[in-house]
Amino acid sequence: MIQRAVLVLVIGVLVTGCNFLDTQTGPDETPTPATVSLSGVVRATGTSAPVKGALVQILDGANKGLVMTTDVKGAYKFDNLAAGNANVSASAPQFPEATAGVHINPGSTLDFQLEPPPWTAKGNGSDVFEVPAWVARVRVDGEFQGTQGKCDTLTVRFAGANVLNITLGTCANGVPHYQGVHLMSSGTGGMVEMFAPSTLVAWRLEWLR
């Protein structure tokens, strides 16, 4: 009787031990989910010129309402997103908005092309202003509005380099009116300096596609 009791006890211990071993778990080996992101570049249509300061917004889906602003290279990036389908828009002042659909997954990308607005600049005398990155060619018009037999000079400089230097007027070596096409920015933008000794020199710059 004692031997039978001992045998039952031993079997019970073994069964309990087996159940204990079965319920043990090893170290957590669940893989870390990959980072889900969305990145891209916003450019002016028909050029490689970036649109800096453009707003890129996720319009719907799990990431609805998130907004990023493009940097000087026109680039944007959303990190730590939830995977899934979404519509995304890109917009900038004076540009029509563009919208596109994308499936957001690890390393997803979406580029935009925005139609640039017409660009002109005009004035009298000297001035300094910025040319947008997509403006590569401009037509320059210059006219002297002074008295007969007088002249003034007009100098156009872009990024520190002379684009045009001409004498306007009706003096011996002057021309009353000038019109010509010149290369300016080539996908970078920059500052234009207009130099004229007086406001009798009128000028106008117009972007040519």
DOVEXRO-836453 format. One record per residue (C-alpha): x, y, z. Coordinates in steps of 0.02 Angstrom, whole numbers, padded with zeros to 5 digits, always signed. Each point is the difference from the previous one (the first is absolute). Example, Ala and Ser with C-alpha at 12.3 -4.5 7.8 and 13.67 -1.06 7.14 Angstrom:
BEGIN
+00615-00225+00390/+00069+00172-00033/
***
This chain:
BEGIN
+00000+00000+00000/+00142+00118+00043/+00090-00043-00162/-00158+00039-00100/-00017+00169+00085/+00181+00043-00038/-00024-00048-00182/-00154+00113-00017/+00096+00144+00078/+00146-00022-00120/-00115-00002-00151/-00088+00157+00062/+00166+00092+00018/+00054-00052-00175/-00164+00057-00077/+00009+00166+00092/+00179+00023-00058/-00048-00032-00180/-00141+00126+00010/+00120+00128+00077/+00124-00026-00141/-00137+00018-00130/-00056+00169+00068/+00174+00080+00001/+00034+00130-00136/+00166+00056-00069/+00060+00178-00027/-00119+00114-00098/+00049-00021-00181/-00137+00109-00076/+00082+00098-00141/+00003+00189+00016/-00116+00073-00132/+00086+00096-00139/-00016+00188+00003/-00142+00055-00114/+00038+00164-00086/-00046+00108-00149/+00121+00117-00086/+00018+00092-00164/+00042+00161-00091/-00112+00141-00061/+00059+00079-00163/-00063+00129-00123/-00082-00082-00150/+00115-00021-00150/+00158+00039+00099/+00113-00078+00129/-00020+00154+00111/-00057-00037+00178/-00147+00089+00081/+00058+00046+00175/-00128+00035+00135/-00136-00105-00083/-00127-00081+00118/-00022-00189-00018/-00152-00067+00092/-00072-00175+00025/-00185+00020-00035/-00077-00163+00062/+00036-00170+00073/+00083-00041+00165/+00122+00146-00017/-00129+00132-00048/+00047+00179+00039/+00189-00018+00008/+00091+00143-00088/+00181+00027-00051/+00088+00149-00082/+00129-00026-00137/+00178+00058+00028/+00109+00103-00118/+00020-00154-00111/-00187-00026-00010/+00013-00159+00105/-00118-00062+00136/-00012-00156+00110/-00130-00072+00119/+00065-00127+00127/-00086-00123+00117/-00157-00016-00105/-00135-00134+00003/+00002-00106-00157/-00145+00015-00121/-00073+00094-00148/-00013+00189+00002/-00029+00152-00108/+00134+00133+00017/+00002+00181-00059/+00138+00125-00036/-00027+00188-00011/+00096+00163+00004/-00045+00184-00015/-00055+00043-00179/+00013-00183-00053/-00154-00106-00035/-00016-00146+00121/+00047-00175-00058/-00071-00161+00075/+00055-00181-00020/-00035-00169+00079/+00133-00111+00077/+00015-00161+00099/+00104+00045+00152/+00123-00137+00045/+00181-00010+00059/+00100+00118-00111/-00147+00060-00107/+00028+00154-00110/-00112+00126-00088/+00061+00147-00105/-00105+00148-00058/+00005+00119-00148/-00080+00171+00030/-00042+00115-00144/+00098+00162+00030/-00088+00167-00018/+00055+00133-00126/+00143+00107+00064/+00043+00181-00038/+00092+00141+00086/+00002+00183-00048/+00058+00167+00067/+00100+00158-00024/+00179+00030+00052/+00091-00120+00116/-00079-00147+00092/+00040-00171+00074/-00119-00150+00002/-00002-00189-00006/-00028-00105-00156/-00093-00166+00027/+00100-00159-00028/-00100-00051-00154/+00032+00164-00094/+00142-00043-00119/-00026+00121-00144/-00067+00178+00007/-00039+00134-00127/+00076+00165+00057/-00079+00162-00059/+00086+00165+00038/-00045+00177-00049/+00070+00173+00034/-00138+00125+00039/+00109+00155+00009/+00024+00147-00117/+00067-00006-00178/+00188-00020-00012/+00019-00074+00175/+00043-00179+00057/+00008-00108+00155/+00070-00174+00023/-00093-00158+00051/+00094-00145+00078/-00081-00166+00046/+00095-00117+00115/-00053-00174+00056/+00090-00093+00141/+00141+00127-00010/+00031-00020-00188/-00044+00126-00136/-00145-00052-00110/-00019+00165-00093/+00088+00168-00007/-00070+00124-00125/-00013+00187-00030/-00178+00059-00025/-00052+00166-00076/+00026+00111-00151/+00181+00048+00026/+00132-00051-00129/+00029-00177+00067/-00172-00034+00075/-00157-00093-00054/-00171+00072+00046/-00073-00172+00035/+00079-00170+00031/-00079-00172-00006/+00094-00165+00014/-00009-00176+00071/+00124-00051+00135/+00035-00153+00106/-00023+00024+00186/-00031-00133+00131/+00023-00182-00050/-00096-00094+00134/+00073+00091+00149/-00081+00172+00010/+00093+00149+00068/+00009+00188+00016/-00010+00119-00148/+00077+00173+00014/-00059+00138-00115/+00118+00150-00009/-00051+00165-00081/+00061+00174+00049/-00175+00075-00002/-00185-00043-00007/-00001+00059-00181/+00048-00179-00044/-00154-00112-00006/+00021-00189-00010/-00102-00159-00001/+00050-00183+00016/-00117-00140-00059/+00025-00188+00019/+00003-00096-00163/-00036-00187+00012/
***
